Structures are given as C-alpha cells and as structure tokens.
Amino acid sequence: MAVDAPKPLDLVKMSRAELDELYKNSPVGKIPDGDSKGIAIIAAGSIFTKAIAFITKLFIWQGKVFHRDQSFFLNKATLFRIRIFKGEIYGGNSWFCDGKATILDYSKTSFLLRRVREEMREVAPGFYLAQVYWGDKRISNFTLEF
C-alpha cells in the first residue's frame, strides 16, 4: 500500500525528531520557481506550534517567491504580503545532514538577515521542508508549497 505524500499541516503536527527524519530521507529536488505558500514551524512538537504557525502566517510571513533563472528569491511578509528580504538560491552541501540541499542565502543581499541561512529538500512533489539557521545555530523549520 502506497504511503500518502505529506501535506503542509501534517508537518506542523510533527515532532522535531520526525521533521528531522523526514528531511534526512528526502531528495534535494530541483530549485523551485514561482510563488509559494509557506508555513513557519517554530517550537516543533510543542503545544504552541500550531498557534505560532497560524499567527505567523496571518501577520508575519506567508512564503517566498523564487526567480530560479536569476538565482534569487523574495519573502512575502506582513498582512500585505510585501515582497522583501531578498536572498540568493543555489545548490550546496547540507549543514544539517549528509548530502545536498537547496541553499537560501541572505549573507550578501540583506543586512538584517545576513546571518540567516536556510536549506531545503523536497519532501513531496512541489512541497519542501526547510531548516533555518542563525549563524551556525539551527532555530526553526518552515514549509513551502508550490
């Protein structure tokens, strides 16, 4: 019997260990292109995860817009989905586990987020799970659905 591909809200319900295992066992996938819907996963596995995800999506961060051919992306933020905080996209080595990942890098494009590095892998067709780092410390996850 085939296992159903995970959906965004499935990941919000997962523990940190389950998210880590899913990420480790997922392929890099191709660098996406276009508009995505995102969900922040902060404090994975806690009783607060769903509420934080809801509040974040409503008021703070809704996803990213990728321009693959130009190797950059923009975040969609605030109630108005303003496109802000540009970053570079490229393939590279994962900091989290062995293997490759799609790297989302702000170090040369955003003064405020210059210490942020994100990496992601495709957990289902058009659906990505990401790790977020502040410096060398992993701080959260998010999903992107294209």
C-alpha positions in Angstrom: 0.0 0.0 0.0 1.4 3.4 -1.0 2.1 6.0 1.7 0.4 9.3 1.1 2.7 12.3 0.5 2.9 14.6 3.5 0.8 17.8 3.4 1.8 21.2 5.0 -0.4 20.8 8.0 0.9 17.2 8.6 4.3 18.7 9.2 3.0 21.2 11.7 1.9 18.3 13.9 5.2 16.5 13.8 7.9 16.5 16.5 11.3 17.9 15.8 12.7 14.3 15.5 10.0 13.4 12.9 10.8 16.5 10.9 14.5 15.7 11.1 14.0 12.2 9.9 11.7 13.3 7.0 14.3 15.9 5.9 17.2 13.4 6.1 15.3 10.9 3.9 14.2 13.4 1.3 15.9 14.3 -2.0 17.1 17.7 -2.9 14.7 18.1 -5.7 15.1 20.9 -8.3 15.3 24.5 -7.3 11.7 25.7 -7.5 10.4 28.6 -9.5 7.5 30.9 -8.8 5.2 31.8 -5.9 4.9 29.6 -2.9 2.7 29.3 0.2 4.8 28.9 3.4 4.2 27.7 7.0 6.6 28.5 9.8 7.3 25.6 12.1 8.6 27.1 15.4 8.9 25.1 18.6 8.2 21.8 16.6 6.3 19.3 18.7 5.2 21.7 21.4 1.6 22.6 22.3 2.3 26.1 20.8 3.4 25.0 17.3 0.0 25.2 15.6 -0.9 28.6 17.2 2.5 30.1 16.3 2.2 28.8 12.7 -1.3 30.4 12.4 -0.3 33.8 13.8 2.9 33.9 11.8 1.0 33.1 8.5 -1.6 35.7 9.2 0.6 38.6 10.3 4.3 38.0 9.6 5.4 35.6 6.8 3.4 33.8 4.1 6.1 32.2 1.9 8.6 33.1 -0.8 8.7 34.0 -4.5 11.5 32.2 -6.4 13.2 33.6 -9.5 15.2 30.4 -10.4 16.6 31.8 -13.7 18.0 34.8 -11.8 19.1 32.8 -8.7 17.2 34.8 -6.2 14.1 34.8 -4.0 12.0 37.3 -2.0 10.0 36.7 1.1 6.3 37.6 1.4 5.8 39.4 4.7 3.1 41.3 6.7 -0.6 41.4 6.2 0.0 42.9 2.7 2.4 40.2 1.5 5.1 42.7 0.7 8.0 41.1 -1.2 11.0 41.8 1.0 14.3 40.3 2.2 16.0 39.1 -1.0 18.2 36.1 -0.9 20.3 34.0 -3.3 19.4 30.4 -4.2 21.8 27.7 -5.2 22.6 24.1 -4.7 25.1 23.2 -2.0 26.0 20.9 0.9 23.6 20.5 3.8 24.7 21.7 7.2 22.1 19.5 8.8 23.0 16.1 7.4 25.0 14.4 4.7 24.1 15.2 1.1 23.0 18.2 -0.9 20.3 20.8 -0.3 18.9 23.9 -2.0 20.5 26.8 -0.1 18.7 30.1 0.6 21.4 32.6 1.5 21.0 36.2 2.7 24.6 36.9 3.5 25.2 39.2 0.5 21.7 40.5 0.0 20.2 41.5 3.3 21.8 43.5 6.1 19.2 42.5 8.6 19.2 38.8 7.7 22.9 38.4 6.8 23.4 35.8 9.5 20.4 33.7 8.3 21.0 30.6 6.1 18.2 28.3 5.1 18.4 25.0 3.3 15.6 22.8 2.0 14.7 19.5 0.4 11.7 18.3 -1.5 9.6 16.0 0.7 6.8 15.6 -1.9 6.4 16.9 -5.5 6.3 20.7 -5.2 6.5 20.6 -1.4 9.7 21.5 0.5 10.8 21.3 4.1 13.5 23.7 5.3 15.9 24.2 8.1 16.6 27.7 9.4 20.0 28.7 10.8 21.0 31.9 12.7 24.8 31.8 12.3 25.6 28.1 12.9 22.6 27.5 15.3 19.5 25.8 13.9 16.5 27.7 15.1 13.3 26.5 13.2 11.8 25.0 10.2 9.3 26.0 7.5 7.5 24.5 4.6 7.0 25.8 1.1 4.3 24.6 -1.3 4.5 25.5 -5.0 
